[in-house]
Every structure is written in structure tokens, then in C-alpha cells.
Amino acid sequence: MTKPQNPWPAINVGSLRHLIQLQQQSSTQDSVGQPVLTWTTVRTSYGGLNLVSMKEAFGEGQLTAQETDIWTLRWTPTEILPGMQLVFGSNTYIVQMVSNVMRRNLIVHLLCLQLNGKS
């Protein structure tokens, strides 16, 4: 007799070993009324990193390296939106897409883009 499949998505907690920060851009005004853009941390969490692709391109007179990664996090009610940034160590990623796996509010995958990152 075969064991029935578990319909719930599962996550290997050992893969969530990177401490990350999710940041959202906010705007304030300086003393003369000019906007000052800053990034404020909205969530600190552990996440897992999966490399999707890497490429280098030569455009506008300079070499640009681009890396696309998928970060896996546990779901929380904190809203994560495209355009936010994910900070891991000295690397900064721009969130391109957010996927709530199976809409079960357990696991979130973030498709992120890193430009000219440090290895």
C-alpha cells in the first residue's frame, strides 16, 4: 500500500540559513523640500538561495553582470511587493516577482535580480 501524498507544500528548514532583510523605499523631505529617498527594513528573516541564471552583457560602453536568483522564505503577513529590495550581506537584490506557493500562506518564493554583485 502506498502512502498518500501530502497536499501541503513543505520546506526544508536547513535550507533557510541566510539572514536577509527586505526593504521598502520611502520618501521624506529635506530642509528645502527636496525628496530624500531611503530604504527602510520591513522584515528580517532567514531565507534559502537558489541560483537561476547568470549573464554578462556589454552595453552603453560598459560590462554589466546580471544574476537572477530565487529566494525561499517562510510566509508572514508582511506584504512583499515587486520593487522592494532584498539585502543579503553586501549584496542587494531587486524583487521582480513574488509567489505565494499554492496560495497556502506557508512558503514564499521571490524572483530577484542582482546587478553587478560581489561574489
Secondary structure, DSSP 8 states (H G I E B T S, - for coil): -------S----GGG--EEEEEEEEEEEE-TTS-EEEEEEEEEEEEEEEEEEEEEEEEETTEEEEEEEEEEEEE--SS---TT-EEEETTEEEEEEEEEEGGGSSSEEEEEEEEES---
